[in-house]
């Protein structure tokens, strides 16, 4: 299946949001609150005549998707980029072509495609600066064999997701990272 066929199989943003069972309220809130910066708008404006489309491989339970998908939605609107969502667990054939570090089905993954269905750019699952924060947080966790590892890990992820919903500097970082990935589009 080529990327245009995968795109056609995807859910529209409304269909995706309406089908969400987890993180819906937080994602919609972030979508309503986030505003695309002027610099990103200018860079996206230059892409409007390219006919780009984007596929988000995602799942509603994913904290990173909660952060990144609404930002992508706003960027897509600003850039005239048509967007579709594919649920990772129902589309492993595509997901397995975009593994993080060649091994992990980490999401979301954004696949930008041109009119012919060729891959133009790929982004995800996190902005590099967010990956650094996550890596630092994981290093501070107790050893995996420790009795309190699970508790501390859940506490860390809860705080991380809370920052995703409230920290506008994170939103800007993600927005700049996604738009930066599009800088290679000719």
N, C-alpha and C positions, 0 to 999 in steps of 0.2 A: 504494500500500500504506500503510495507517495504522500508527501506532506500535505498537499491540497486535499487528498481524500481523508486524511486524519482530521484536518481542519473542519471539513464538512460534517464529520461525525460528531464534532464537539458541541457542547452546550453554549448557548449565548450567556452573557453575564446575568440576565434576568433569570434564565432557566437554572443556572448554577446557584444563584442566591436563593431562589425559591425552593430548591431542593436541599439546601443546607440543613443539617441537623445539629451541628456543633459550631460554635464560634460565630454564628450568624450576626448576632447583635453587635459584637465587637467589630466584626469586619465592616458591617454597614456603617457603624459609627465612624470608623477610621476613614472610610470612603467619603462620607459626608464632610469630614473635618479637613482632610488633606487637600492642599492646594498646590498645583504644579508651579514651581518657581519660574520667574521670567527667563532665566538663562536656559532652563530645560525647554520652555515653550519655544524659544527661538531655535534651538537645535532641532526640535521635533518639527517645527514649521518647514524646515528644509527637506524633511522626509515625506511630506504630505503627497507629493506627486509620484512617489515610488510604488504605491499600491501595496504596501506591506500589510501582512496579516500576522497574528501571533497566536500560538497555541500555548496555554498554560496547563502543564501536567500537574495535578494537584489533588488534594483531599481536604475536606472541611475540618477534620480533626487536627490538622497540622498547624502548629503555632507560627511557623515561618510563612505558611500560606496566608494565615490571618493577617500578617503584616504586609507581605509582598503583593498579594493579589489586588487589594483595593488601590494600591499605588500604581500597579500596572494598568488597572482600569482607567484611572485618571490620565495616565500618560498616553494610553491608546486613544482616548477621546481627544486629547490635545494634538495628537499627531495624525489623526484620521486613520488609525490602524484598527482594522477589524480584529476582534478578539473572540476566541472560543476556549472553553475549558474541557479538558479530558480528565476523568478520574483515573488516577494512577493504577489502582488495583484492578480496574476493568480494562486497562490498556497496557499491560506489561510488555507486549511486543514492541510498542513505541518507547516506553519507559526504559527498557533494557538497552536501547540505543543511546541513552543519555545518562548513564550511570555516573555518579560523582566518584572521582578517583578510580573509575573503572570497576567499582564493586558495590556501591551503595545506591539504593533507589531513593535518595534524598530528594525532597520536593520543597517548593515548586520549581519546576524547570520551565523557562519561557523560550519557545522556539519561534523566532521571527522568520517568516518566509516571504519570498517575492511572488509575483503573479504566476510564475511558472511552477511554483511549489518547491523552489530550491531554498535550502537553508541559507538565510542571510546573516543571522546572529543567534547566539544562544546565551542565556543568562540563568544563573541559579546554582544552588538553592538559596544562597545568601550573598549579600554584599560582602566584599573582602573584610571590611572593618567590622562587620557583624560577626563574621566567622572568627576573627581575632578575639572578640569579646566572649564568644561562646567557648573558644579554646581555653582562654584564661579562666573562665568560670569552671570548666570541667577539671582543670588542673588543681583547683582549690578543693575539689570534692575528696572525701575520704576514699581509701582503697576500696575497690569493688567488693572485696571480701568482708569489709567492715559491716558490723551490724546496722549502723545508721546510714549506709550508703544510699539505699533506696529513698529514705526520707529526705536526706540532704539533696539528692538529685532532683526529686520532685519539687522541693523548695526552690532550688535554683531555677528550674524551668518555669515555675509559677511566676517568679520575680521577672524572669526574662520576658515572658508573654505580657505581663503587666506593663513593662517598659515599652513593648511594641505598640501598645494601645495609647500610651500617654506621652511618650518622648518624641517631640517633633523633630529633634536633631537626628534621630534614627530614621524618620520618614525621609528627611532630606538626603541623608546618606544613601538610602536605598534608591531613591529617585535618581540621584546623580549617577549611581552605579549602573542602573538599567539603561539610562540614556547614554552613558559612556559606552556600553556594549554595542549600541547602535551606531557609534561613530565609524565603525568599519564598513557600514552599508554604503555601497556605491550607487 
